[in-house]
Structure formats: structure tokens, C-alpha cells
Amino acid sequence: MSLIPKKGTVYVVDDDEAVRDSLQWLLEGKDYRVKCFDSAESFLSRFDPREVACLIADIRMDGMSGLELQDRLMERRSPLPIVFITGHGDVPMAVTTMKKGAMDFIEKPFKDA
């Protein structure tokens, strides 16, 4: 058991279990607390806006998309930083998310670094 506190929480929202597992393994290896969700809806139902955190979200998911999730968080005036990951992105989509305040837009597959 480490006496060094965790760095913060990273929420991972992706409908692909393998992606969630990979990101959780990678981030926990860097001493982040990770909470994974298989849908935007399940994330929103359990999201604690008081927690020091950031969000990694897929763009395309069954049900609510990552873009719709970003809009919902904006409606709630959430300061939660968002990094989008996608295998189906394009420049206009990336520009739109960044103009709405996303921190980054990363294409799958991506390197661990």
C-alpha cells in the first residue's frame, strides 16, 4: 500500500471494453485513480462534479455520443476537462470539440505516451 496519494481521477467513457481495460491499466500504472463507464448515460448518472478529475470519452458510442455528452456537461456548467478519443474522427469534428473546450482530440489507435 502506497503512502503517496493518487494524482486524481480519470473518468473513462467508452463502449469498447478492451479500450476501457487498456486505458485503466495504463493510467493506474501512472498512479491515477480510474473510473470506467460503458456509456455516457451511466457516467452522467454517477458523475460527482466535486471530484478533482478529467474525462476521456469516445466520440461514437451506442446511445448518447461523446459529442452529446460534452453538450450535457456544458449545460451543467461542468469545468471537467475532456479528452476525446475516436477511430472515426475528422478535422471538422475535432475543431468543433476543441471550440467547445475539449483539451485534446486523439485518434485510435494511439500510442501509450
N, C-alpha and C positions, 0 to 999 in steps of 0.2 A: 504494500500500500504506500503510495507516494504522499509525502507531506507537501508537495508543491501543488498549489491549486490549479485546476483546469483553466485553460485560456478563455473559455466562453463556450457558448452553444452554437452549433451549426445545425440548422434545420435542413434536411434533405427531402425534397418532394419530387418523386419520380415514380411512374407506374411500372418501371422495369426493375424487378427485384435484384437482378445482377448488378445494375448500376448503383442501386442503393447500398448493397452489400460492399461493393468495391469502394465507394466513397466513404462509407462508415469505417472500413478497415484503414484506409489511407489517412483520414482525419484523426481517428483515435490514436493512430501511430504518431501523430504530431501533437498529441495531448489535448485535443479538443473534445468537448462533450458533444455527442451527435444524437439527434433525434430524427428518425426516419419516418416518412409517411408515404403511402402508396397513392394518395390522391390529394388534390388541392382542398377538397371538401373536408377530408379527415384532418388535414393540417389546420384549417381555419377553425374547426370545432375544438381543437386543443391548444391553439397558439396562445402563449402568455406574453402580452406586449410589454410586461415589466422585466422580462428576462433579457440580459445582455446577449445578443445573438445576431446572426446573419442567416440568410436563406439561400440555398442552392436549389433551383427549380428547373425542371424540364419545361420546354415550351409546349410540346404536344403530349397530351395525356388524355385518357378516356375521361369523360365528364368535363369538368372545368379545366381550361387550358392554363398554362403558366402566365399567358398574357392577361387572361381574365383574373387570375389570382393577383397579379400586380395591380390591376384596377381596383379590386376589392380592398387590398391593403391601402391603396391611395385614398379610397373613400373613408377608411377608418383613420386616416392621417397617421399611419404607421411609419415610423422612421427606420424600419427594418431594412438594412442593406440587402439587395438582391443580386445574385449572380445567376444568369440563365445558362443552361446547357441544352444543346439540341443537336440532333442529327439531320434536321430538316430546316435549317435557317437560311436566311438570305439577307442581303445588305439592308433593304428597307425595313425588315423585321428588327434587325439589330439596332438600326438608327431609332426606330420607334421606342424600343425598350429603354435605350440609353437616354433619350429625350425625356422619358417619364421617370428617370432617376436610377435605372439599373447601374450597378457598379461595373459589370462586365457581361460579355456575351461570348460563350465558348462553344465551339463546335465539337461534337462527338465524332470519333473517339479523340480523347485528349490525353496528353502526357501527364504523369503524376506531378511533375514540377509545376 
